[in-house]
Amino acid sequence: MTSLKDLVRKRKKEREAEEAAKKPETPIVDESKKTELKDPAETLVEQADAVLADVDTTESEQKELVKQAKETSKRRTETKNIAARKKRASVNKNITERMMKLPVADRFNAVETAVKMTICSISKDPTVAAAGIPGVMICGMGGIGKTYLVTETLTKAGLVHGKHWWKNSGKSSALGIYQLLYEHREGGIVVLDDSDIWNDKEGMNVLKAALDTYGERVVSWNTKGADQAGIPRSFTTKAAVIFITNREEKAIPQPMRDRCIYIPLAVTREEMFERMNQVLKDIQPDYDIKKKQEVLNYLREVRLDTDDEISLRTLYMAIKWRKQFDLLGHTDGWQQMVDIFA
């Protein structure tokens, strides 16, 4: 693309040629139109004419005018980008609001459905693969069972951890993500659970390429790091990615949200107990369901109207305390331990 500086030079030569062809009395610039050239023009050609409008303009002044035109163009672009981000934020807010209107079970069913669609994207059957999606992003408060739901859905679908899907939690480097995608480039699901990759610009670029929605998804790492790791600097991947994060929507880069099915998952305190009741049978499945129900009822009684932490982890730990008391032959006392430690 021709730069503004090159176009200015070209226009200057053209203007000089025009001047030579004109009669001496013909003015170079129509004075009545000079005031229209004071504002930066919409196009590069008009900007170049604005720079050359005054024959007495020095080279340094021309550079300053060019700089001002670029800054004006940049401000306009930034204004458009801000408006686009606000519009997208409004859309995401609407998604959250619509999700909150659904029954609790339906919200979690939406996550399960999205994970199943991701499974379709790595299917070896081409008639099934076309229905899949390469990326899902599940955001929401901690302790509501996001990770449990994802892993349980993958397992129920017959996928084996370490063979069909892989989970990476916590510390992640950009090159590490690149290598993970390369290792599973022939298909598979990479689950990034509470990864710290969000503030890594290079990591985000790798993931954006891996989740590209147009044609082949080509991922590149054009530095010696790839050579030293023994992996190529570029490859095509068929892997899918599932993000699980507690981060707020505003803290997630917009390009990543745009490339995934974005599912904001949240519950109220009352709904948290409703969700506990829905998954109670799956927590410590070998333990007496009646006793587990007693634990849940106790938690609801003592914590519903408090600010104490309440999550699926809370229920899990409370049931473990009750179970240990049973093994010790004690029928009472577990409530106190739950109050202190769960």
C-alpha positions in Angstrom: 0.0 0.0 0.0 1.4 3.4 -1.0 2.4 5.5 2.1 1.2 9.0 2.6 4.8 10.3 2.4 5.3 8.7 -1.1 1.9 10.0 -2.3 2.9 13.5 -1.1 6.0 13.4 -3.2 4.1 12.1 -6.2 1.5 14.7 -5.9 4.2 17.4 -5.6 5.7 16.4 -8.9 2.3 16.3 -10.6 1.5 19.8 -9.3 4.9 21.1 -10.6 4.1 19.6 -14.0 0.6 21.2 -14.0 2.1 24.5 -13.0 4.6 24.4 -15.9 1.8 23.7 -18.4 -0.3 26.6 -17.1 -0.1 30.2 -18.1 1.9 32.5 -15.7 -1.2 34.3 -14.6 -3.0 31.0 -13.7 -2.9 30.6 -9.9 -1.6 27.3 -8.5 -4.4 27.0 -6.1 -7.9 28.5 -6.2 -7.8 30.8 -3.2 -11.5 30.4 -2.6 -11.0 26.7 -1.9 -7.9 27.0 0.4 -10.1 27.2 3.5 -11.6 23.8 2.6 -8.1 22.2 2.9 -7.4 23.2 6.5 -9.1 20.1 7.9 -7.4 16.7 7.3 -9.0 15.2 4.3 -10.8 11.9 4.1 -8.6 10.3 1.6 -4.8 10.1 1.1 -5.0 12.1 -2.2 -6.9 14.9 -0.5 -4.5 14.9 2.4 -1.6 15.2 0.0 -3.2 18.1 -1.7 -3.8 19.7 1.7 -0.1 19.5 2.4 0.9 21.1 -0.9 -1.9 23.7 -1.0 0.4 26.5 0.2 3.4 27.0 -2.1 5.3 28.7 0.7 5.0 25.6 3.0 8.4 24.4 4.1 9.4 20.8 4.2 9.2 20.8 8.0 5.7 22.3 7.9 4.7 19.7 5.3 5.9 16.9 7.7 3.9 18.5 10.5 0.8 18.6 8.4 1.3 14.9 7.4 1.7 14.0 11.1 -1.5 15.9 12.0 -3.4 14.1 9.2 -2.2 10.7 10.5 -3.1 11.6 14.1 -6.6 12.7 13.0 -7.0 9.4 11.0 -5.8 7.4 14.0 -8.3 9.2 16.4 -11.1 8.4 14.0 -10.2 4.8 13.9 -9.9 4.6 17.7 -13.3 6.2 18.0 -14.8 3.6 15.7 -13.1 0.8 17.6 -14.4 2.1 21.0 -17.9 2.2 19.6 -17.6 -1.3 18.3 -16.3 -2.6 21.6 -19.2 -0.9 23.4 -21.7 -2.5 21.0 -20.1 -5.9 21.5 -20.0 -5.5 25.3 -23.7 -4.7 25.1 -24.3 -7.9 23.2 -22.3 -10.0 25.8 -24.3 -8.3 28.5 -27.5 -9.3 26.8 -26.2 -12.9 26.7 -25.6 -12.9 30.4 -29.0 -11.4 31.1 -30.7 -14.0 28.8 -28.8 -16.8 30.5 -29.9 -15.6 33.9 -33.5 -15.8 32.8 -33.1 -19.6 32.1 -33.8 -22.2 34.8 -30.6 -23.2 36.6 -30.6 -26.7 35.0 -30.9 -25.2 31.5 -27.9 -22.9 32.0 -25.7 -25.8 32.8 -27.3 -27.8 29.9 -26.1 -25.1 27.6 -22.5 -25.7 28.7 -22.9 -29.4 28.2 -24.4 -28.9 24.7 -21.5 -26.6 23.7 -18.9 -29.2 24.9 -20.7 -31.8 22.8 -20.4 -29.5 19.7 -16.7 -29.2 20.4 -16.5 -33.0 20.5 -18.1 -33.1 17.0 -15.4 -30.8 15.7 -12.7 -33.4 16.3 -14.7 -36.3 14.9 -13.0 -38.4 12.3 -16.3 -38.7 10.6 -16.4 -35.8 8.0 -20.2 -35.9 8.1 -20.2 -35.1 11.8 -17.2 -32.8 11.9 -19.0 -30.1 9.9 -21.4 -29.6 12.7 -18.7 -28.9 15.3 -17.0 -25.8 16.6 -13.3 -25.4 17.5 -13.7 -23.2 20.6 -15.8 -22.8 23.7 -15.3 -20.3 26.5 -17.0 -20.9 29.8 -16.8 -17.9 32.2 -18.2 -17.6 35.6 -17.8 -17.5 39.4 -15.6 -20.1 41.0 -17.0 -23.2 42.6 -20.1 -23.6 40.5 -18.9 -26.8 38.8 -17.6 -25.5 35.4 -14.6 -27.9 35.3 -16.6 -30.8 36.7 -19.3 -30.4 34.0 -16.8 -30.2 31.2 -14.7 -33.2 32.2 -17.9 -35.2 33.0 -19.3 -34.4 29.6 -16.1 -35.5 27.9 -15.9 -38.7 29.9 -19.5 -39.6 29.2 -18.9 -39.1 25.5 -16.3 -41.9 25.7 -13.3 -39.6 25.4 -10.3 -40.6 27.5 -8.1 -38.0 29.3 -4.6 -38.2 27.9 -5.7 -39.8 24.7 -8.6 -37.7 23.3 -8.4 -34.6 25.5 -5.8 -32.9 27.7 -6.1 -30.4 30.5 -3.7 -27.6 31.3 -4.2 -25.6 34.5 -2.4 -22.6 36.0 0.9 -21.5 34.6 1.1 -21.5 30.8 3.6 -20.0 28.4 2.9 -19.0 24.8 5.5 -21.4 23.5 4.0 -24.1 25.8 0.5 -23.6 24.3 2.0 -23.6 20.8 3.7 -27.0 21.6 0.5 -28.4 23.1 -1.4 -27.5 20.0 1.3 -29.1 17.8 1.2 -32.3 19.8 -2.5 -32.6 19.2 -2.7 -31.1 15.7 -4.3 -34.2 14.3 -7.4 -33.7 16.5 -8.2 -33.7 20.2 -9.5 -31.2 22.7 -7.2 -29.0 24.8 -8.8 -27.8 28.0 -7.3 -24.6 29.4 -8.6 -24.5 33.0 -7.9 -21.3 34.8 -4.9 -20.6 32.7 -2.8 -17.5 33.2 -2.3 -17.0 29.4 -4.7 -14.1 29.1 -2.1 -11.3 29.6 0.4 -12.9 27.3 0.2 -11.2 23.9 2.1 -13.9 22.1 -0.1 -16.6 23.7 -3.2 -14.8 22.6 -1.9 -14.6 19.0 -1.2 -18.4 19.0 -4.7 -19.1 20.3 -6.3 -16.7 17.8 -4.7 -18.5 14.9 -5.6 -21.9 16.4 -9.3 -20.8 16.5 -9.5 -19.0 13.2 -12.9 -19.3 11.7 -11.8 -19.2 8.1 -10.4 -22.2 6.3 -7.4 -24.0 7.6 -6.1 -23.0 11.1 -2.4 -22.4 10.6 -0.4 -21.6 13.8 3.1 -20.1 13.6 6.0 -19.4 15.9 8.8 -17.8 13.9 11.6 -17.7 16.4 14.4 -20.0 17.6 12.2 -21.1 20.4 10.4 -23.5 18.1 13.7 -24.8 16.7 15.0 -25.5 20.2 11.8 -27.3 21.2 12.1 -29.5 18.1 8.9 -28.4 16.5 8.2 -26.7 13.2 7.7 -23.0 13.0 4.3 -23.4 11.4 1.7 -26.1 11.2 -2.0 -26.7 10.6 -4.0 -27.8 13.6 -7.3 -29.6 13.9 -7.4 -29.4 17.7 -10.3 -27.8 19.6 -9.9 -25.6 22.7 -12.2 -25.3 25.7 -11.5 -22.4 28.0 -12.6 -22.5 31.6 -12.1 -19.3 33.6 -13.2 -17.3 36.6 -12.2 -14.0 34.9 -14.8 -11.3 34.2 -15.9 -10.8 30.7 -14.2 -7.4 30.4 -10.9 -9.0 31.3 -11.0 -11.3 28.3 -9.6 -10.1 25.0 -12.4 -9.4 22.5 -10.8 -11.4 19.7 -10.8 -14.5 21.8 -14.5 -14.1 22.7 -15.3 -13.6 19.0 -13.7 -16.9 18.0 -15.5 -19.0 20.6 -19.0 -19.8 21.8 -19.0 -17.5 24.8 -21.0 -18.8 27.8 -21.3 -16.7 30.9 -22.4 -19.0 33.7 -23.6 -17.5 37.0 -26.1 -18.4 39.8 -27.5 -16.5 42.7 -27.0 -17.8 46.3 -30.4 -19.4 46.3 -29.7 -21.0 42.9 -26.4 -22.4 44.2 -28.3 -24.6 46.6 -30.6 -25.6 43.8 -27.6 -26.6 41.7 -26.2 -28.6 44.6 -29.4 -30.6 44.8 -29.2 -31.3 41.1 -25.7 -32.8 41.3 -25.9 -34.3 44.8 -26.1 -37.9 43.5 -22.8 -37.5 41.6 -20.8 -36.2 44.6 -19.3 -39.1 46.6 -21.6 -41.4 44.6 -20.8 -44.4 46.8 -22.1 -42.6 49.9 -25.7 -42.8 51.3 -27.9 -40.3 49.4 -30.1 -39.7 52.4 -27.1 -38.7 54.5 -25.8 -36.4 51.7 -29.2 -34.8 51.6 -29.0 -34.2 55.4 -25.6 -32.4 54.8 -27.1 -30.3 52.1 -30.1 -29.3 54.2 -27.8 -28.4 57.0 -25.7 -26.2 54.8 -28.7 -24.4 53.4 -30.1 -23.8 56.9 -26.9 -22.3 58.3 -25.5 -20.5 55.3 -28.2 -19.3 53.0 -28.7 -15.9 54.7 -25.0 -15.3 55.4 -21.9 -14.1 53.6 -20.0 -17.3 54.2 -18.5 -19.0 51.1 -20.8 -21.5 49.5 -19.9 -23.6 46.4 -19.9 -27.2 45.2 -16.5 -27.5 46.9 -18.2 -26.5 50.2 -20.7 -29.3 49.7 -18.0 -31.8 48.8 -16.0 -31.1 51.9 -19.0 -31.2 54.1 -20.0 -34.6 52.8 -16.4 -35.8 53.4 -16.6 -34.7 57.0 -19.9 -36.5 57.5 -18.5 -39.6 55.9 -15.4 -39.6 58.1 -17.6 -39.3 61.3 -19.5 -42.4 60.1 -16.3 -44.3 59.7 -15.3 -43.4 63.3 -18.7 -44.5 64.5 -19.9 -41.0 65.5 -23.4 -39.9 64.7 -23.1 -36.4 66.0 -20.4 -33.7 65.8 -19.9 -33.5 62.1 -22.0 -30.3 62.0 -19.4 -28.4 64.1 -16.6 -29.6 61.7 -18.6 -28.4 58.7 -19.1 -25.0 60.3 -15.4 -24.6 60.9 -13.7 -26.3 57.9 -16.2 -26.7 55.0 
